[in-house]
Amino acid sequence: PSKPRAPPYPLPGKLKDYVDLAANPAVRLVEVLLRRVLGNASSPYGVDALATRYFGPDGKISLDGLGIFPITQHVDIPHLGHLTMTVRSLEFGHLNSVSELLLVARAQELTFRAGVGRLDGVASLGLVVTPDPSSPLHGTTLIEDFDVNISVRGLHATASALIALNGTGLKGLAVDQLASPGCLFAGWRSHPEVSPLMTAAGLKLALVQPTVSPPDDAPGLEMDVDGMLTKVSRSLLGQYWEEVQTLGDHALSVTLRDALNEKLQKTIMASGSCPEPGPAYASMPVSNATLVAAIVSALGALVLLIFGHVFIGMMAAPRASASQASTSTAETPKPRDAHGRTLAGGASSSSPRRTPGGAAAEQPAQVRQERWADFALAQHPALTLPVRMALPLLVICTVFLFISSNSGPGAQVMASVTVNEEEAVSLPPVFSFSLVSSVKDMWDGGVYPLAILIAAFSGFWPYLKLFLMLFCWFTPPKILSISRRQALFEFLDAYGKWSLVDTFVLVLFMVAFSFDLQAQGNEYTKPIFQTVGEDARFLIYIHPTLGFHTFLIATVMSLVVGHGMTACHRRALKRGEYGEREEYIGREVLAGGRRRLCNVLRPPAYVAGKRFVYGPASALGVSLALVLFGIFAETFQFKFLGLAGLALGPEASVRPYSVISLDLALPEASNAPDTLGTRWIQAAFMFFSAVIMPVYLIILLCLWTAPLSNKMQKDFLVAAQVLNAWSGLDVFCCSIMASVLEIRQFALFIVGDKCDMINKIIGQTPLADKLEGPKTCFDVDSELRPGFYILALSAIIALVTGHVTLHRCSKALHAGSGLGSPSSSVLTRVVRSPSRAVSLGLLPDASLEEAASSASASARRPSARPARRRSQQRGAARSPPRCRRFRRPRRPRRPRRPR
């Protein structure tokens, strides 16, 4: 017989590549737990006490629930016949009599010792003997069913195993590769001197008592035969006990050891090479290349904006000085009479400066505006050349950022095992999310609404929006009219926020599926680890990679560039905040030239007017109150069931969330809560989902009801439009509804059949009675809370009321000129240039002379207002008054003399 052999020390090769078991914190923790708690008979949490608590006073456990029975073995006996042995069931008893549990670790070797005072094993066997017709034994086939009970007293076993793990090789494997034997054995040290798994073993027995029992319905002869076999076996064991011990020790330490090592070598040889990891639907070279292209594009746009405007300023300075000089020389002195008074026919400082051709300086500007109306924004002279070049370059940069984020992994499910805040096991990513893989997995798992939502708004809509922005920028008005271009810009601005669907879903996954299992945080393991003064932590979390941050930055850049192009469109047409300065006069104008927009288009009827003014204001107020209540109310809830819920505990397994609590729980769900990446995601989520909507409603309410000047109204209108484009509360509600309703099916699809073996074991143990819900290792129940419906209602009211109020405010600002609608007769707005009405779209595209004549005719129309109202308007700007007849001033009266 062969002798036990041990591996040489030190192991050949670089020791730094191998896991040092003696220094591993997890191995050290197991040593302490076995010695001081589990193997301690006096501990209330030892194996004896736990087996008695969960398996009964006999400490009996059955293995029938594993699904591995029956086990059949066929044996051919030469010249005699064929033997078939079937094991139908197996159970062990007296597991609550453990006397010793000990683990000793060396650098790459583990030695385990166990002692049991009594161990009973009961096996239900079936024996079928078929004689060979040519053998001396003749007869029919013998079929025998019986039970064998082996009772062992004073069992002490020792085993030493070589575990030389190449940590460097195992760390680079994917999760699906760890399930492949070829990849797993690649991390095992393959060397002739260290290849055995079991290096040494020993066995000591105090007493063995076998018992053969027939079935209850067996005939008397069969019972007598089984009783005779029991007596004979016990007699032989008692007479040859020392030989039996030696034989058992040799069978364990040599025969079993060599058989296991040989089986291991054959398994390693038959495992083959390590297969490639499964398709990740991500390409890091494409992601990195497009990210570099995006950075280069952004730097190019920044250089154009900075140095281009500096160059333009340097070129414009000499021209401005020359223009001032020509203006000063062109001024002529005003003719005066002998008394120093200015003559009536003299030049006035308020009259326009005449050109050599006799035309006013305003006329070339008007003609120039008419000519510019045929230019696309990319060629519009009202925009500087750096702006015309930089904005399309920023759009291309945003396209590259979206491609970089979608072609690489967006997030990874990580697992971390730490002992006393020291990493014990380094595991590869458990699961990886990319845009294509997420959509494919959701579609394969039957989560169709969520798959369509992410594919449409995170994979298709961002690119469509950017290409439409480029189309509006480069298309001239003869192909895309100015009104359609403005409508398309406003549409892209308002609905570009729907690219945030992927961001909201990932934040939900990060918080909801973060499992932080701490040994001293669970009610079942807390007393055990407090006894030894140690702590262990098993953390499963979702780690956002560079692709997710790139996607979020690209979404923000898409919104910013869209606002920039829309502002350039207004600047080129002199609209909105870039329009000409206007002053208000009329009975609705308050002190300081302010007015309320709600009164501009107000119907004359009393009831209709009240409804027109107070309807939007009331709806905005109700929506604001509902939003403030909804972001703090519980919106949805996750409840983890099965073994995962038992491990988390009754409190941590039930997780209700509101918008605010979801944002506050984000750092705790991360492995690095105080890093810049985590805080950046937290701030972006709070900004889009909870902050923007209340501010938007407040701004809109002030714009509709507060008395403001024309400039402030224009600024507030632009601010409301921008905030409407950034408010993502409606996007958040749609994302939450789709995620909560489909998350259970998707989670069970990800788990798959990985828990099938554990589920069978759980169902056969007393632990199943303590599990809530299905008797499985993992399950989740999700539901929408009443706060979600309040939040969704507030989002719908804000969406409808906001669009209606924005439209009314924009219409009121444009209708105040009195050139477009009869309802503006109650308020007259004086515009310095006649071309203002055409540029605002209040008149059809007629000639400027017709617009000027229309304005002059409306100014000469006799007013029906009382004299008291006309006297209030004498200080306001108006058209030149008609000539009045000269009146001689009255002589002042003499003061009376006092008496």
FIDOTOR-142439 format. One line per field, with one value per residue (C-alpha): residue number from 0; residue in one letter; x, y, z. Coordinates in steps of 0.5 Angstrom, whole numbers, plus 500, padded with zeros to 3 digits. Example, Ala and Ser with C-alpha at 12.3 -4.5 7.8 and 13.67 -1.06 7.14 Angstrom:
BEGIN
pos (0  1) $
code (A  S) $
c1 (525  527) $
c2 (491  498) $
c3 (516  514) $
***
This chain:
BEGIN
pos (0  1  2  3  4  5  6  7  8  9  10  11  12  13  14  15  16  17  18  19  20  21  22  23  24  25  26  27  28  29  30  31  32  33  34  35  36  37  38  39  40  41  42  43  44  45  46  47  48  49  50  51  52  53  54  55  56  57  58  59  60  61  62  63  64  65  66  67  68  69  70  71  72  73  74  75  76  77  78  79  80  81  82  83  84  85  86  87  88  89  90  91  92  93  94  95  96  97  98  99  100  101  102  103  104  105  106  107  108  109  110  111  112  113  114  115  116  117  118  119  120  121  122  123  124  125  126  127  128  129  130  131  132  133  134  135  136  137  138  139  140  141  142  143  144  145  146  147  148  149  150  151  152  153  154  155  156  157  158  159  160  161  162  163  164  165  166  167  168  169  170  171  172  173  174  175  176  177  178  179  180  181  182  183  184  185  186  187  188  189  190  191  192  193  194  195  196  197  198  199  200  201  202  203  204  205  206  207  208  209  210  211  212  213  214  215  216  217  218  219  220  221  222  223  224  225  226  227  228  229  230  231  232  233  234  235  236  237  238  239  240  241  242  243  244  245  246  247  248  249  250  251  252  253  254  255  256  257  258  259  260  261  262  263  264  265  266  267  268  269  270  271  272  273  274  275  276  277  278  279  280  281  282  283  284  285  286  287  288  289  290  291  292  293  294  295  296  297  298  299  300  301  302  303  304  305  306  307  308  309  310  311  312  313  314  315  316  317  318  319  320  321  322  323  324  325  326  327  328  329  330  331  332  333  334  335  336  337  338  339  340  341  342  343  344  345  346  347  348  349  350  351  352  353  354  355  356  357  358  359  360  361  362  363  364  365  366  367  368  369  370  371  372  373  374  375  376  377  378  379  380  381  382  383  384  385  386  387  388  389  390  391  392  393  394  395  396  397  398  399  400  401  402  403  404  405  406  407  408  409  410  411  412  413  414  415  416  417  418  419  420  421  422  423  424  425  426  427  428  429  430  431  432  433  434  435  436  437  438  439  440  441  442  443  444  445  446  447  448  449  450  451  452  453  454  455  456  457  458  459  460  461  462  463  464  465  466  467  468  469  470  471  472  473  474  475  476  477  478  479  480  481  482  483  484  485  486  487  488  489  490  491  492  493  494  495  496  497  498  499  500  501  502  503  504  505  506  507  508  509  510  511  512  513  514  515  516  517  518  519  520  521  522  523  524  525  526  527  528  529  530  531  532  533  534  535  536  537  538  539  540  541  542  543  544  545  546  547  548  549  550  551  552  553  554  555  556  557  558  559  560  561  562  563  564  565  566  567  568  569  570  571  572  573  574  575  576  577  578  579  580  581  582  583  584  585  586  587  588  589  590  591  592  593  594  595  596  597  598  599  600  601  602  603  604  605  606  607  608  609  610  611  612  613  614  615  616  617  618  619  620  621  622  623  624  625  626  627  628  629  630  631  632  633  634  635  636  637  638  639  640  641  642  643  644  645  646  647  648  649  650  651  652  653  654  655  656  657  658  659  660  661  662  663  664  665  666  667  668  669  670  671  672  673  674  675  676  677  678  679  680  681  682  683  684  685  686  687  688  689  690  691  692  693  694  695  696  697  698  699  700  701  702  703  704  705  706  707  708  709  710  711  712  713  714  715  716  717  718  719  720  721  722  723  724  725  726  727  728  729  730  731  732  733  734  735  736  737  738  739  740  741  742  743  744  745  746  747  748  749  750  751  752  753  754  755  756  757  758  759  760  761  762  763  764  765  766  767  768  769  770  771  772  773  774  775  776  777  778  779  780  781  782  783  784  785  786  787  788  789  790  791  792  793  794  795  796  797  798  799  800  801  802  803  804  805  806  807  808  809  810  811  812  813  814  815  816  817  818  819  820  821  822  823  824  825  826  827  828  829  830  831  832  833  834  835  836  837  838  839  840  841  842  843  844  845  846  847  848  849  850  851  852  853  854  855  856  857  858  859  860  861  862  863  864  865  866  867  868  869  870  871  872  873  874  875  876  877  878  879  880  881  882  883  884  885  886  887  888  889  890  891  892  893  894  895  896  897  898) $
code (P  S  K  P  R  A  P  P  Y  P  L  P  G  K  L  K  D  Y  V  D  L  A  A  N  P  A  V  R  L  V  E  V  L  L  R  R  V  L  G  N  A  S  S  P  Y  G  V  D  A  L  A  T  R  Y  F  G  P  D  G  K  I  S  L  D  G  L  G  I  F  P  I  T  Q  H  V  D  I  P  H  L  G  H  L  T  M  T  V  R  S  L  E  F  G  H  L  N  S  V  S  E  L  L  L  V  A  R  A  Q  E  L  T  F  R  A  G  V  G  R  L  D  G  V  A  S  L  G  L  V  V  T  P  D  P  S  S  P  L  H  G  T  T  L  I  E  D  F  D  V  N  I  S  V  R  G  L  H  A  T  A  S  A  L  I  A  L  N  G  T  G  L  K  G  L  A  V  D  Q  L  A  S  P  G  C  L  F  A  G  W  R  S  H  P  E  V  S  P  L  M  T  A  A  G  L  K  L  A  L  V  Q  P  T  V  S  P  P  D  D  A  P  G  L  E  M  D  V  D  G  M  L  T  K  V  S  R  S  L  L  G  Q  Y  W  E  E  V  Q  T  L  G  D  H  A  L  S  V  T  L  R  D  A  L  N  E  K  L  Q  K  T  I  M  A  S  G  S  C  P  E  P  G  P  A  Y  A  S  M  P  V  S  N  A  T  L  V  A  A  I  V  S  A  L  G  A  L  V  L  L  I  F  G  H  V  F  I  G  M  M  A  A  P  R  A  S  A  S  Q  A  S  T  S  T  A  E  T  P  K  P  R  D  A  H  G  R  T  L  A  G  G  A  S  S  S  S  P  R  R  T  P  G  G  A  A  A  E  Q  P  A  Q  V  R  Q  E  R  W  A  D  F  A  L  A  Q  H  P  A  L  T  L  P  V  R  M  A  L  P  L  L  V  I  C  T  V  F  L  F  I  S  S  N  S  G  P  G  A  Q  V  M  A  S  V  T  V  N  E  E  E  A  V  S  L  P  P  V  F  S  F  S  L  V  S  S  V  K  D  M  W  D  G  G  V  Y  P  L  A  I  L  I  A  A  F  S  G  F  W  P  Y  L  K  L  F  L  M  L  F  C  W  F  T  P  P  K  I  L  S  I  S  R  R  Q  A  L  F  E  F  L  D  A  Y  G  K  W  S  L  V  D  T  F  V  L  V  L  F  M  V  A  F  S  F  D  L  Q  A  Q  G  N  E  Y  T  K  P  I  F  Q  T  V  G  E  D  A  R  F  L  I  Y  I  H  P  T  L  G  F  H  T  F  L  I  A  T  V  M  S  L  V  V  G  H  G  M  T  A  C  H  R  R  A  L  K  R  G  E  Y  G  E  R  E  E  Y  I  G  R  E  V  L  A  G  G  R  R  R  L  C  N  V  L  R  P  P  A  Y  V  A  G  K  R  F  V  Y  G  P  A  S  A  L  G  V  S  L  A  L  V  L  F  G  I  F  A  E  T  F  Q  F  K  F  L  G  L  A  G  L  A  L  G  P  E  A  S  V  R  P  Y  S  V  I  S  L  D  L  A  L  P  E  A  S  N  A  P  D  T  L  G  T  R  W  I  Q  A  A  F  M  F  F  S  A  V  I  M  P  V  Y  L  I  I  L  L  C  L  W  T  A  P  L  S  N  K  M  Q  K  D  F  L  V  A  A  Q  V  L  N  A  W  S  G  L  D  V  F  C  C  S  I  M  A  S  V  L  E  I  R  Q  F  A  L  F  I  V  G  D  K  C  D  M  I  N  K  I  I  G  Q  T  P  L  A  D  K  L  E  G  P  K  T  C  F  D  V  D  S  E  L  R  P  G  F  Y  I  L  A  L  S  A  I  I  A  L  V  T  G  H  V  T  L  H  R  C  S  K  A  L  H  A  G  S  G  L  G  S  P  S  S  S  V  L  T  R  V  V  R  S  P  S  R  A  V  S  L  G  L  L  P  D  A  S  L  E  E  A  A  S  S  A  S  A  S  A  R  R  P  S  A  R  P  A  R  R  R  S  Q  Q  R  G  A  A  R  S  P  P  R  C  R  R  F  R  R  P  R  R  P  R  R  P  R  R  P  R) $
c1 (500  502  504  501  505  505  507  514  514  515  511  515  513  511  508  505  500  497  492  496  490  494  493  486  482  476  480  482  475  473  478  476  468  470  474  470  463  461  466  465  460  458  457  449  451  455  453  450  445  444  442  438  434  433  433  430  433  435  439  436  437  434  438  432  430  436  434  440  436  436  443  444  451  452  457  459  462  466  463  458  453  451  450  445  445  440  441  434  434  440  439  444  442  445  448  448  454  460  466  471  471  478  481  489  491  498  500  497  494  488  488  481  479  472  470  463  461  456  453  448  447  441  441  435  438  435  439  438  442  442  446  450  447  454  456  456  450  443  436  432  433  434  431  432  430  433  435  442  443  451  452  459  462  468  469  475  477  483  484  489  488  492  489  494  489  492  489  492  489  482  481  481  475  468  462  460  467  467  462  466  471  476  477  476  482  486  487  489  496  498  505  507  509  503  498  494  488  488  495  494  488  486  481  480  473  471  466  462  455  451  444  440  433  428  421  416  412  417  416  419  424  427  427  431  436  437  438  443  447  447  449  455  457  458  461  466  467  468  473  477  477  484  485  478  481  487  484  479  485  488  482  481  489  491  486  481  486  489  482  480  487  486  479  481  487  482  477  482  485  478  476  479  481  477  472  471  466  459  457  457  454  459  466  471  475  469  467  474  475  468  470  477  473  468  473  477  470  469  476  475  468  471  477  473  468  474  479  474  470  477  479  473  473  480  478  472  475  479  472  468  473  473  465  465  470  466  460  463  465  458  454  452  451  443  441  439  436  438  436  439  433  433  429  424  427  433  436  434  438  432  432  435  442  442  446  449  443  438  435  435  440  434  432  439  438  431  433  438  433  429  435  437  431  433  439  440  442  449  450  446  450  447  450  458  462  465  458  456  461  462  454  454  461  458  452  457  461  454  453  460  458  452  456  461  456  452  457  461  458  454  454  456  453  459  460  464  466  470  472  473  473  478  477  477  475  476  470  469  463  457  453  454  449  450  444  444  445  439  434  436  435  429  426  428  425  419  419  417  414  421  425  421  422  429  430  426  428  435  437  433  431  437  440  434  434  441  440  434  437  443  437  434  441  443  436  435  428  425  426  424  420  422  415  416  423  421  416  421  426  421  419  426  427  421  422  429  429  426  433  433  429  435  438  432  431  439  438  432  436  442  438  433  438  443  444  448  449  453  454  452  446  442  438  441  448  449  450  455  460  459  462  468  468  469  464  463  460  457  455  452  451  451  457  456  462  464  459  453  457  458  451  449  453  451  444  446  450  444  439  444  446  439  437  443  441  434  437  441  434  431  437  437  430  430  425  424  429  433  427  427  426  419  415  408  402  395  390  393  400  402  407  414  411  409  403  400  400  394  390  392  388  382  375  371  365  366  365  370  375  375  376  381  385  384  384  391  393  389  391  399  398  394  400  405  402  401  408  411  407  408  416  416  410  412  412  413  416  420  419  424  422  425  432  434  429  430  438  436  431  424  426  431  427  421  424  419  421  419  423  427  429  431  436  438  439  443  450  449  447  454  461  464  459  463  466  465  461  456  455  454  449  445  445  443  437  435  436  432  426  425  428  426  419  417  422  418  411  413  416  410  406  410  410  402  400  406  406  413  416  417  424  423  417  421  427  421  418  425  427  420  421  428  426  420  425  429  424  424  418  414  419  421  413  413  420  418  411  414  420  416  411  416  422  420  420  426  430  427  430  437  437  435  436  442  438  435  439  438  431  430  435  430  424  426  429  425  428  422  417  421  421  415  413  415  420  426  433  430  424  421  415  414  408  406  404  398  404  405  398  399  405  403  397  401  406  400  397  403  405  398  397  404  404  397  400  406  402  398  404  407  401  400  407  406  399  401  403  396  398  395  389  383  383  390  386  386  393  398  405  410  415  421  422  416  419  418  411  413  419  414  409  403  402  403  409  408  412  415  412  405  407  409  403  398  402  401  394  392  396  392  385  381  381  374  377  376  380  382  385  389  392  395  398  402  408  408  412  407  407  408  402  398  399  395  393  397  394  396  398  394  397  398  393  396  396  391  394  393  388) $
c2 (500  507  512  519  524  532  537  540  547  552  551  552  558  565  565  572  569  564  565  565  561  562  570  570  573  569  563  566  567  560  557  562  560  553  553  557  557  551  546  548  543  548  554  555  556  550  545  540  546  548  541  540  546  545  537  535  532  526  531  527  529  526  527  525  532  533  529  525  518  513  511  505  501  495  490  484  478  474  467  468  473  480  484  491  495  501  506  509  514  516  519  521  521  524  530  533  529  533  533  537  541  544  547  549  553  553  557  553  547  546  541  539  535  533  528  525  522  518  518  513  512  509  507  504  499  494  488  485  478  475  469  467  461  458  459  454  458  456  459  465  472  474  481  483  490  492  497  498  502  503  506  509  511  515  517  522  523  528  530  535  538  542  548  552  557  562  568  572  567  566  574  575  570  572  569  565  562  560  555  552  546  548  555  553  548  553  557  550  549  544  541  534  535  539  536  531  534  530  530  526  523  519  515  513  509  506  502  500  496  494  492  489  490  487  491  491  486  481  474  470  467  473  477  471  471  479  478  472  477  482  478  475  482  484  478  479  486  485  479  483  490  492  489  493  500  499  497  503  508  505  506  513  515  511  508  514  519  516  515  522  525  520  522  529  529  525  531  536  533  532  539  542  549  555  557  564  568  569  575  581  586  591  593  597  599  602  605  608  611  614  617  620  623  626  629  632  635  638  641  644  647  650  653  656  659  662  664  666  671  674  675  678  683  685  686  690  695  699  699  702  707  709  709  714  718  719  720  726  729  728  732  739  744  746  752  757  764  771  769  762  758  752  753  749  747  745  738  735  730  725  725  719  721  721  717  720  718  721  714  713  709  704  703  698  695  693  691  687  683  681  679  675  671  666  664  658  658  655  661  667  673  675  669  670  665  661  660  657  652  650  648  643  641  640  636  631  631  629  623  620  620  617  612  611  609  605  601  599  596  601  598  591  587  586  582  583  579  582  580  586  591  587  584  576  574  578  576  578  582  577  581  586  591  594  598  592  586  589  590  583  580  584  581  574  574  577  584  587  594  595  593  597  603  603  601  607  612  611  607  611  618  621  620  622  628  630  629  633  639  638  638  645  648  647  647  654  657  655  648  648  655  659  657  650  650  654  649  643  646  647  640  637  642  640  632  631  629  622  620  620  613  609  613  613  605  604  608  604  598  601  602  596  591  592  587  588  582  583  578  582  586  579  577  569  570  577  573  568  573  578  572  571  579  579  581  579  583  580  586  585  592  595  599  604  604  610  608  610  617  618  617  622  627  626  627  633  636  634  639  644  644  644  650  654  652  655  661  662  661  667  671  671  673  678  674  673  675  678  682  690  694  695  699  698  703  702  702  695  698  699  703  702  700  693  689  682  677  674  681  682  677  677  676  682  677  677  669  668  673  670  663  665  668  664  657  656  660  655  649  651  652  645  642  645  642  635  635  637  632  627  627  625  620  613  611  604  598  592  586  580  573  566  565  572  575  571  573  581  580  583  590  590  585  591  597  602  608  616  620  623  617  613  619  619  611  612  613  607  602  603  600  607  612  619  618  624  619  617  624  626  621  623  630  629  625  630  635  632  628  633  640  642  641  645  651  651  651  657  661  659  662  668  669  669  673  677  684  684  689  687  685  680  677  675  672  669  666  663  660  657  654  651  648  645  641  639  637  629  628  625  621  618  616  612  609  607  604  600  598  596  592  588  587  581  577  580  578  571  571  573  568  562  555  557  556  549  545  550  550  543  543  548  545  539  542  546  552  552  554  560  563  568  567  561  556  559  562  568  572  579  582  589  594  601  605  610  616  614  616  622  624  621  626  632  630  630  636  640  638  640  646  648  647  651  657  657  658  663  667  667  669  675  677  678  680  686  690  692  689  682  682  686  684  688  694  695  695  699  697  702  699  703  699  698  691  689  686  682  679  677  674  679  681  677  677  684  690  694  700  697  695  702  705  701  703  710  709  706  712  717  714  718  715  714  714  720  726  723  717  721  725  719  717  724  722  715  715  716  718  725  729  734  741  745  753  758  761  767  765  769  775  773  776  781  779  783  788  786  790) $
c3 (500  499  504  506  503  504  499  499  503  500  494  487  483  486  492  491  486  491  497  503  507  514  513  510  515  513  515  521  523  521  526  532  531  531  537  541  539  534  537  544  548  553  548  547  540  539  534  539  541  534  532  538  537  529  528  535  541  537  532  526  519  513  506  502  500  496  490  489  491  489  488  484  483  478  480  476  479  474  474  479  477  477  483  483  490  490  496  497  503  508  514  520  527  534  530  537  540  537  542  537  531  530  523  523  517  514  507  502  507  511  517  519  526  528  534  535  541  537  530  527  520  517  510  506  501  495  493  486  485  478  478  471  468  467  474  480  483  480  481  480  481  488  490  498  501  508  512  515  521  523  530  531  538  539  532  531  524  521  514  511  504  499  497  492  489  484  486  480  475  479  479  472  471  469  473  468  467  475  473  468  471  466  468  476  475  471  478  481  482  477  479  480  487  489  485  491  494  500  503  510  513  520  523  530  532  539  537  531  532  525  525  519  519  514  512  517  512  511  513  519  515  513  519  522  517  518  525  524  520  525  531  526  524  531  533  528  529  537  536  530  533  532  525  523  526  522  516  517  518  512  507  509  509  503  499  499  499  493  490  491  488  482  481  481  476  471  472  471  465  462  464  457  456  459  455  453  457  455  450  454  449  450  446  451  445  441  448  449  442  442  449  447  440  445  449  443  440  447  447  440  441  448  444  439  444  448  443  437  441  444  436  434  440  438  431  433  437  432  428  434  435  428  428  434  431  424  428  432  426  422  428  426  430  432  429  434  433  436  443  443  442  438  431  429  423  426  427  433  437  437  430  426  423  416  411  405  401  405  408  416  419  421  414  412  419  417  410  413  418  411  408  414  414  409  412  416  423  421  417  420  421  427  430  431  427  433  436  429  429  436  438  432  435  442  439  435  442  445  440  442  449  448  444  449  454  450  448  454  461  465  472  475  481  485  492  497  503  509  516  521  515  511  505  505  498  492  487  480  478  479  473  468  465  459  454  449  455  459  454  452  459  460  453  455  462  459  462  456  458  462  456  451  455  456  449  446  451  452  446  440  443  445  438  434  438  437  429  429  433  427  422  425  425  418  414  411  412  405  407  414  416  422  425  424  427  433  434  433  438  443  443  443  449  453  452  452  459  457  456  464  464  464  470  474  473  475  481  483  482  486  492  492  491  496  501  507  511  517  522  528  525  524  530  529  528  533  539  536  533  539  543  539  538  531  525  518  512  506  501  494  491  484  482  477  472  467  462  467  469  461  460  465  463  456  458  461  455  451  455  455  448  446  450  447  440  442  445  438  434  439  438  431  430  436  440  447  452  445  443  443  449  451  455  458  458  460  466  468  468  476  478  475  468  471  469  471  465  467  466  459  455  460  458  459  462  470  471  465  467  474  471  466  472  478  474  472  479  483  479  480  487  488  484  488  494  492  489  496  499  494  494  502  502  501  493  493  497  496  501  500  502  502  505  503  507  513  513  512  518  519  519  513  509  508  504  503  499  497  493  498  502  496  494  502  501  495  499  504  498  495  497  497  500  500  493  488  483  488  491  483  482  488  487  480  482  487  482  477  481  487  486  479  479  485  483  476  479  483  477  473  479  479  472  471  477  480  477  473  468  461  462  468  465  459  463  468  461  459  466  466  459  461  468  464  460  466  471  471  476  470  468  475  475  469  471  478  475  470  474  480  476  473  478  481  474  472  479  478  471  473  479  474  477  481  488  486  490  496  495  496  502  505  504  508  514  520  517  512  517  519  512  509  503  498  501  496  497  494  492  492  492  490  490  489  495  496  495  488  486  489  486  479  480  481  476  471  473  473  466  463  467  466  458  458  463  459  452  455  458  451  448  453  452  444  444  448  442  440  433  433  437  439  446  447  446  454  454  449  448  445  440  438  431  426  424  431  429  423  427  433  428  430  423  416  412  409  408  413  410  411  418  420  416  420  427  425  423  430  433  430  432  436  443  447  454  459  460  466  463  458  463  466  460  458  461  457  450  444  437  435  437  432  432  437  437  440  446  450  457  463  467  474  479  484  491  496  501  508  511) $
***
